[in-house]
Amino acid sequence: MEMGPMLDVDAVTFDHFMTLVHPAKGRTEEDIVFPILRSLRKKAPIDESDFLQIYSQRNTDYRRGLIETCRECLLDEIVLGTLSDMGFETEAMRESVHNAVDAGLATKETVFYPDALETLKVLLERGYMLGLISNTHWRWHTERKRSMESYFNVVTLSYEHGYVKPHPSIFQVTLDKLGVEVDRCLHVGDDPYLDVQGAKHAGLKAAFVRRGDETAEADIQIESLCELLRLL
């Protein structure tokens, strides 16, 4: 594969899901709403059919809102909104929802791509500042975030920041924390729109990790993360 030009940057930011990690093999493909619902029904008499119908509409509205405004919220808020529409007193159920969402998230497991951690380690050893920018409304536990912070100088999660990629602010807030100028950073991701167009619109250089058949108008295109080590 023909490699692109060497890039002169001081920092590298990474997308998370399907760039650094992928779903663990053997894990259930069941939608996260079902384990959440099972957990909630242990605490309250929730009609399954009504919950699933209202949740589906709430989730559709949430995803439409992401496209229109890039505004983010926690999965907990979608579940609480569903229960509110069903007539439940949601403030009294907030802890139960928190625990139910945790139970749902526990059914989802990811693993790093084989070359991910070694690539991060080498980049850190070479003196690059590293950032993680993740679109996620799935809450990260302190333990998980602390683990990721051992590889990254800055971790930016959309539910904490309030906006998702491709909104330029999620890139800029990360760069501000890294102390790096926008044109001195390369963003690495697998999504042609969220990662590549988003980064370039914000002023960063962009590397597209091609995990499938899609292509992108990135500064460089790679098929494995270790290729970065020959470009930086």
Secondary structure per residue as TSV (DSSP state, phi and psi in degrees):
chain	resnum	aa	ss	phi	psi
A	1	M	-	360.0	133.0
A	2	E	-	-70.6	129.7
A	3	M	-	-93.8	150.6
A	4	G	-	-80.0	-176.3
A	5	P	-	-72.2	156.0
A	6	M	-	-63.6	137.6
A	7	L	-	-107.8	131.5
A	8	D	-	-97.6	97.5
A	9	V	-	-135.8	164.7
A	10	D	S	-106.5	-17.1
A	11	A	E	-143.8	154.9
A	12	V	E	-133.6	127.3
A	13	T	E	-109.9	149.8
A	14	F	E	-127.0	142.2
A	15	D	-	-70.4	163.8
A	16	H	-	-100.8	-74.6
A	17	F	B	-71.3	128.8
A	18	M	T	69.4	6.6
A	19	T	T	-111.3	-54.3
A	20	L	T	-98.9	-34.2
A	21	V	E	-130.4	161.0
A	22	H	E	-141.7	164.1
A	23	P	E	-59.7	140.8
A	24	A	-	-68.6	140.9
A	25	K	T	-66.6	144.9
A	26	G	T	85.2	-6.0
A	27	R	-	-81.5	150.1
A	28	T	-	-64.1	144.7
A	29	E	-	-91.5	3.7
A	30	E	-	-55.4	136.9
A	31	D	-	-61.3	146.2
A	32	I	T	-63.7	-22.1
A	33	V	H	-63.7	-30.7
A	34	F	H	-70.8	-46.1
A	35	P	H	-65.0	-31.4
A	36	I	H	-64.0	-47.0
A	37	L	H	-62.5	-42.3
A	38	R	H	-59.7	-41.1
A	39	S	H	-66.3	-42.5
A	40	L	H	-66.3	-35.2
A	41	R	T	-69.8	-12.6
A	42	K	T	-77.2	-16.7
A	43	K	T	-108.7	-23.4
A	44	A	S	-150.6	152.8
A	45	P	-	-78.8	79.9
A	46	I	-	-97.9	125.2
A	47	D	-	-72.8	120.5
A	48	E	H	-61.8	-46.9
A	49	S	H	-61.9	-46.3
A	50	D	H	-62.9	-44.2
A	51	F	H	-60.0	-48.1
A	52	L	H	-64.7	-38.2
A	53	Q	H	-66.5	-46.2
A	54	I	H	-70.5	-40.9
A	55	Y	H	-60.0	-42.6
A	56	S	H	-59.4	-42.1
A	57	Q	H	-68.8	-42.0
A	58	R	H	-60.1	-42.2
A	59	N	H	-67.0	-39.7
A	60	T	H	-62.4	-43.6
A	61	D	H	-63.0	-39.6
A	62	Y	H	-60.7	-46.8
A	63	R	H	-69.4	-34.7
A	64	R	H	-64.8	-40.4
A	65	G	H	-63.7	-35.4
A	66	L	H	-60.0	-42.3
A	67	I	H	-67.6	-40.8
A	68	E	H	-80.2	-36.2
A	69	T	H	-125.9	-15.8
A	70	C	-	65.4	11.8
A	71	R	B	-78.1	136.9
A	72	E	-	-109.8	156.3
A	73	C	-	-149.8	165.5
A	74	L	-	-75.8	150.4
A	75	L	H	-55.3	-34.9
A	76	D	H	-52.8	-39.8
A	77	E	H	-69.1	-33.6
A	78	I	H	-67.3	-41.9
A	79	V	H	-65.8	-44.0
A	80	L	H	-62.7	-39.5
A	81	G	H	-63.6	-38.1
A	82	T	H	-61.9	-46.2
A	83	L	H	-65.7	-36.6
A	84	S	H	-62.8	-42.5
A	85	D	H	-63.4	-24.3
A	86	M	T	-87.5	-3.5
A	87	G	T	97.8	7.9
A	88	F	-	-83.3	152.8
A	89	E	-	-82.0	100.6
A	90	T	H	-71.4	-33.9
A	91	E	H	-60.9	-35.1
A	92	A	H	-71.1	-19.0
A	93	M	H	-104.9	3.3
A	94	R	H	-58.6	-43.4
A	95	E	H	-66.4	-39.7
A	96	S	H	-63.0	-39.7
A	97	V	H	-65.7	-43.9
A	98	H	H	-54.4	-47.7
A	99	N	H	-68.1	-36.6
A	100	A	H	-67.2	-40.5
A	101	V	H	-65.1	-40.3
A	102	D	H	-58.2	-41.6
A	103	A	H	-64.1	-39.3
A	104	G	H	-66.7	-43.5
A	105	L	H	-64.5	-29.1
A	106	A	T	-66.2	-18.9
A	107	T	T	-83.5	-8.2
A	108	K	-	-107.2	123.5
A	109	E	-	-130.1	138.6
A	110	T	E	-121.6	157.6
A	111	V	E	-131.6	152.9
A	112	F	E	-73.0	144.4
A	113	Y	-	-59.9	149.5
A	114	P	T	-54.2	-33.9
A	115	D	T	-99.5	4.4
A	116	A	H	-66.8	-55.6
A	117	L	H	-65.9	-37.8
A	118	E	H	-65.8	-38.5
A	119	T	H	-62.5	-45.8
A	120	L	H	-61.6	-43.2
A	121	K	H	-60.6	-45.9
A	122	V	H	-66.3	-41.3
A	123	L	H	-61.9	-41.3
A	124	L	H	-63.1	-42.2
A	125	E	H	-63.1	-30.2
A	126	R	T	-81.3	-4.4
A	127	G	T	96.2	8.4
A	128	Y	-	-75.7	143.0
A	129	M	E	-80.2	136.1
A	130	L	E	-121.0	138.8
A	131	G	E	-130.5	151.0
A	132	L	E	-116.2	128.6
A	133	I	E	-125.9	108.2
A	134	S	E	-120.4	127.9
A	135	N	-	-80.4	109.6
A	136	T	-	-156.3	132.1
A	137	H	-	-106.6	12.1
A	138	W	S	-91.5	117.1
A	139	R	-	-60.9	135.9
A	140	W	-	-95.3	131.7
A	141	H	-	-72.2	154.9
A	142	T	H	-54.6	-39.8
A	143	E	H	-63.3	-43.5
A	144	R	H	-66.7	-43.8
A	145	K	H	-64.8	-40.7
A	146	R	H	-62.1	-38.0
A	147	S	H	-63.1	-43.5
A	148	M	H	-68.4	-32.5
A	149	E	H	-68.9	-13.4
A	150	S	T	-74.3	-16.8
A	151	Y	T	-106.2	-19.1
A	152	F	-	-124.5	142.8
A	153	N	S	-72.0	-31.3
A	154	V	E	-140.8	135.5
A	155	V	E	-120.6	118.8
A	156	T	E	-115.2	117.4
A	157	L	E	-108.7	134.9
A	158	S	H	-61.7	-34.5
A	159	Y	H	-70.7	-21.9
A	160	E	H	-84.8	-36.8
A	161	H	H	-76.8	-36.7
A	162	G	S	104.3	-13.6
A	163	Y	B	-132.9	152.8
A	164	V	-	-106.1	160.9
A	165	K	T	-60.9	139.3
A	166	P	T	-95.8	15.5
A	167	H	S	-57.8	129.0
A	168	P	H	-62.1	-23.5
A	169	S	H	-66.3	-29.9
A	170	I	H	-72.1	-29.6
A	171	F	H	-74.4	-45.3
A	172	Q	H	-65.3	-40.8
A	173	V	H	-64.5	-33.1
A	174	T	H	-68.6	-43.9
A	175	L	H	-64.9	-38.3
A	176	D	H	-59.9	-42.6
A	177	K	H	-69.9	-32.8
A	178	L	H	-76.2	-21.1
A	179	G	T	73.2	36.8
A	180	V	-	-123.3	140.0
A	181	E	-	-69.8	149.7
A	182	V	G	-60.5	-36.7
A	183	D	G	-82.4	3.9
A	184	R	G	-108.2	18.6
A	185	C	E	-128.8	141.0
A	186	L	E	-109.8	126.9
A	187	H	E	-101.5	136.0
A	188	V	E	-117.6	124.2
A	189	G	E	-160.7	170.0
A	190	D	S	-102.7	-3.8
A	191	D	-	-105.5	119.6
A	192	P	I	-60.3	-31.6
A	193	Y	I	-91.1	-57.9
A	194	L	I	-64.9	-44.9
A	195	D	I	-89.2	-52.2
A	196	V	I	-75.4	-58.4
A	197	Q	I	-63.7	-39.9
A	198	G	H	-60.1	-47.4
A	199	A	H	-64.7	-45.9
A	200	K	H	-66.4	-37.2
A	201	H	H	-63.6	-33.3
A	202	A	H	-80.8	-8.5
A	203	G	T	105.3	0.1
A	204	L	-	-85.2	162.0
A	205	K	E	-78.7	157.7
A	206	A	E	-134.4	136.8
A	207	A	E	-116.3	128.3
A	208	F	E	-99.3	121.6
A	209	V	E	-91.0	109.0
A	210	R	-	-85.3	103.5
A	211	R	-	-98.4	-8.4
A	212	G	S	-145.7	-139.0
A	213	D	S	-94.9	-8.6
A	214	E	-	-70.1	154.1
A	215	T	-	-124.7	167.6
A	216	A	-	-151.1	153.5
A	217	E	-	-87.1	69.1
A	218	A	-	-99.4	166.3
A	219	D	S	-66.5	-37.6
A	220	I	E	-140.7	153.7
A	221	Q	E	-126.1	130.7
A	222	I	E	-130.5	160.5
A	223	E	S	-112.8	-9.9
A	224	S	S	-148.2	149.6
A	225	L	G	-65.1	-31.4
A	226	C	G	-63.8	-18.6
A	227	E	G	-62.1	-25.5
A	228	L	H	-58.2	-33.2
A	229	L	H	-67.1	-19.6
A	230	R	H	-92.7	-8.3
A	231	L	H	-106.7	-17.7
A	232	L	-	-114.7	360.0
